[in-house]
Amino acid sequence: MYLIILKSGKADVLLGNETEPASVLFPGEYIGDYQLLFDTIHHVSVRSQEFVEALVLSFNQFKNIIDLN
């Protein structure tokens, strides 16, 4: 599980085995927050449309941050 924050570029959000995007991420948008907060798994993929820069936070990194507070 990951929190992905798009820093630049555009990326498609794909649900399950779908090939058509359910939505598009733009800079400043994110995905994966629900999975990290509620420790659930959803079958979602992110596919870049162009060169992207993204910040990626794993579940363990997220948990370590929360445990510090």
SULQUI-V794268 format. One record per run of one state. SS is the DSSP state (H for helix, E for strand, L for the rest). FROM is the first residue (numbers start at 1). LEN is the number of residues. If there is no record, write none. Layout:
ss:from:len
SS:FROM:LEN
SS:FROM:LEN
This chain:
ss:from:len
L:1:1
E:2:7
L:9:2
E:11:5
L:16:7
E:23:3
L:26:4
E:30:2
L:32:1
H:33:6
L:39:5
E:44:5
L:49:4
E:53:6
H:59:10
L:69:1
